[in-house]
Amino acid sequence: MTLQIGIVGTGWFGMMHAEKLAKLDGVNVAAFVATNQQKADAAAQRFEGARGYDSIHHMLDDRKLDAVYVCVPPFAHGEIESALLERSIPFLVEKPIGVDEQLPTAILKGIEEKQLITSVGYHFRYMEGTDRARELLRERTALMALGYWMGSMPGVSWWRKMEGSGGQFVEQTTHIVDLLRYTVGEVTEVYAAYGDRYMSIVEEGITVPDVGTVTLKLAGGAVATISNTCAIPAGDRAGLHIYTNKGVLELGHGGLIDMEAGRKTEYVNRTNPYELENDAFLHAVRTGDTSRIRSSYADAVLTHRVTIAANLSARSGQPVKL
Ligand SMILES: NC(=O)c1ccc[n+]([C@@H]2O[C@H](COP(=O)([O-])OP(=O)(O)OC[C@H]3O[C@@H](n4cnc5c(N)ncnc54)[C@H](O)[C@@H]3O)[C@@H](O)[C@H]2O)c1
């Protein structure tokens, strides 16, 4: 059977997903929702037989879809997920799943009531380096971890406003928080210090902090810090160093470097994590078997809560227990 897929959000990542999906057998990219009809039509005309809509409701009224990809900025969640829940349509949603804790918690309640198939775009979970790190950690004790997302400020306007993106820790560095949870374990307490060092001085309208460091306590006793900046001129590193009793594991976009007692072994990611993420989700939609999905909405809520707690801690100056 050919799966009919709708895409909500026709920016960078909506189109990235659409292009990958269109290459798959048994998948038809059937419809696009954008903030206006013109944008939706411009996206749709790139895919044979696809149509554009100016709202999720118009799309769902007009097309019978098997699944929807939600690729909108963090502030724009809510109405889209409610409409999909109402019609019990499985969805893959890009991270982060919101800018506060309340909305994702309410959406999760609806998902659990309907037992709806969901997947969230924490793609580091689908990397071979991550798989290898998890294998190695079965025989090693993770002592502590140092994570980082160091880069420049994205150009899109919503990213620069706290109410639009939730700030860098919620929007970007959430990948590293999720990777920490996936490899080392659950976070029980956070303490955050954020600052405005440069970007809000040189550009108008920026309300997100441009530097931050978050200390995290994990269940079982490991500790971590995760730092980020969006004020350097070009991207530097994004990843996680895990310090273990047998040496250091360095996870990044490219794969894993295992530095065990002076011996360095590299595991390069050979597969595309977004493709594996699609395979897992589409398999679940076809068969009902969700076992290949590595980040469900319920799991993503746990990562999201850590990042929202960090924002709260930075505001209050106090540690926040989870
Ligand atoms: N997993 C990853 O590696 C990864 C990478 C990039 C982006 N993302 C995530 O994808 C999401 C989108 O990012 P992007 O880079 O595509 O942003 P973008 O600004 O390029 O695109 C977002 C689009 O959504 C549209 N939009 C806003 N509200 C909408 C609504 N209610 N209905 C339909 N469309 C709406 C905007 O007009 C815009 O065209 C973000 O949450 C981002 O973090 C994830």
The ligand as an ORCA input file, in Angstrom:
! r2SCAN-3c Opt
* xyz 0 1
  N      16.410     17.339     13.750
  C      17.176     18.240     13.200
  O      18.349     18.010     12.968
  C      16.591     19.574     12.800
  C      17.296     20.400     11.913
  C      16.684     21.608     11.521
  C      15.473     21.989     12.049
  N      14.852     21.167     12.940
  C      13.609     21.590     13.579
  O      12.566     21.719     12.636
  C      11.687     22.779     13.027
  C      11.550     23.735     11.846
  O      12.826     24.270     11.575
  P      13.207     24.874     10.145
  O      14.677     25.001     10.142
  O      12.527     24.133      9.059
  O      12.573     26.327     10.290
  P      12.108     27.308      9.099
  O      11.888     28.642      9.704
  O      13.034     27.153      7.930
  O      10.707     26.667      8.653
  C       9.588     26.635      9.481
  C       8.378     26.901      8.599
  O       7.185     26.660      9.364
  C       6.236     27.666      8.984
  N       5.159     27.731      9.977
  C       5.102     28.439     11.134
  N       3.919     28.212     11.756
  C       3.227     27.356     10.971
  C       1.948     26.755     11.053
  N       1.152     26.970     12.101
  N       1.546     25.937     10.060
  C       2.352     25.694      9.009
  N       3.573     26.233      8.864
  C       4.009     27.047      9.847
  C       7.068     28.915      8.847
  O       6.392     29.909      8.125
  C       8.299     28.353      8.108
  O       8.086     28.345      6.715
  C      12.310     23.422     14.258
  O      11.693     22.962     15.426
  C      13.748     22.958     14.212
  O      14.370     22.830     15.480
  C      15.369     19.977     13.306
*
